[in-house]
Amino acid sequence: MKPVYRLYEARNPGESDVYLVAMSDLRELSFRKEIARGERPMQLIRLVVETSDRNEARNIADCEV
């Protein structure tokens, strides 16, 4: 099964700037757990794009996790 890459709008607590974060569907599971445990101080706002092309996701995103 080929990975899917997702781009989310995200924001850091206490900040108004919104940025795009790219991650694979496999990474998303552990990343959401890190956010819930407080290890990643950020909020995922909404899904913007889903693609099977990692390079496309990286080119669109402001950062990749």
N, C-alpha and C positions, 0 to 999 in steps of 0.2 A: 504494500500500500504506500503510495507516494504521499509525503507530508504536505500539509496545507499550511500556508503562512498567513497570519492574520495581522492586520494593522488596526490598532486601537488609538483613539484619542485618549490622552492621559493628562493628569494634572498632579502636581505635588501639593500636599496639604499646606494651606495658608498662602498659596500663590494663585494668581489668576491666569498665568500663561498655560496654554494647552499645546501639547506636542504629540507627535505620532510615534508610537512604539510598535516595532515588528517582532513577532515571535512565532515559532512553529506551534502547531496544535499540541504536540507532545510537551513542549516547554511551558505552554500556557497552564497546564494543570499544576505543576510545581510552582510556577510564578504566582498564581492566585493564592496558593497556600502561604507563600512567603509574605504576600501582602496581608493576608488575614492574621498571620503571626506577628505582624509589625516589623518584619525584617526589611521590607521594601515600603518606605513611606510614599505611597502614590495611590492614586485612584484611577482605575480604568473607567472611562466615561461611556464610550460607545464603540462598537465595531464599525470600521470605515470600509475596509477592503479585505477580501479573501482571495488568495491566489496560490497556485501550485508552483510559481516561479520565485525562488528565494531572491534572486538578483533584483527582480521587480520590486519585491517587498522592501529590500534594503535601500533601493534607490528612492523610494517614496518616503520612507520613514526618516525621522530625525535621529532615532537610535534603535538598536536591536538588542534583545535580551535572549 
